[in-house]
Amino acid sequence: MASTCLDSTIHATSSPALPSTIHIAIPTTMITSPLSTTDNYSARSQWLRAAILGANDGLISNSSLMLGIGALNQSSHAMLISGFAGLIAGAFSMGIGEFVSVYAQYDIESAQLKPHIKTNKESLPNPWKAAAASAIAFAFGAVLPLLAGGFIRSWVERVVVVGVVSSIGLAMFGAAGATMGGAAVGKAAGRVLVGGWIAMLVTFGILRLFGLVFYVNISSGA
């Protein structure tokens, strides 16, 4: 009995007192860095995506438009004017459309973040950047076939040059988009190239057939 009491006394006096609170320091970089990196990439990817898509759209739509006009008229002036009009109208259309789309996304993400944490505007998509990138990229893509074939007087040479330059541009834009997105460059460039060929061939073929069937010639000037 005495031994038991002695053991209890020894354990009670020798055991260290536990602190009432335990403080654990967690480095803030372990929490904020991955989220910050993801947010920055998300914001940056908005205008990068808009730029790549804008350049592809500008090249495909303007080259198809010029070839379609060329199918009805062999005048270099007609193709030049149609290409210039397509560049201006397309750039404004792409810029405004991208602004409206990204601004809607901005409003949705702002509403989702506001009840929980203080909104970090840098992590949200920027409608102005996306709109500017889309419009400028569209104009850059659209100007390639315009400068390449708009001033060539021979109809056959003009059509061939527009097709070749557009094909090279499409392959380059497809490869650039794949590189930025981490995808296979060859497959991405091939998809964009085939899509562009289909658009140009179908536009040229339908309007050429339309002109032959209905004897349509939008101008007789050379």
Disulfide bonds with the S-S distance in Angstrom:
none
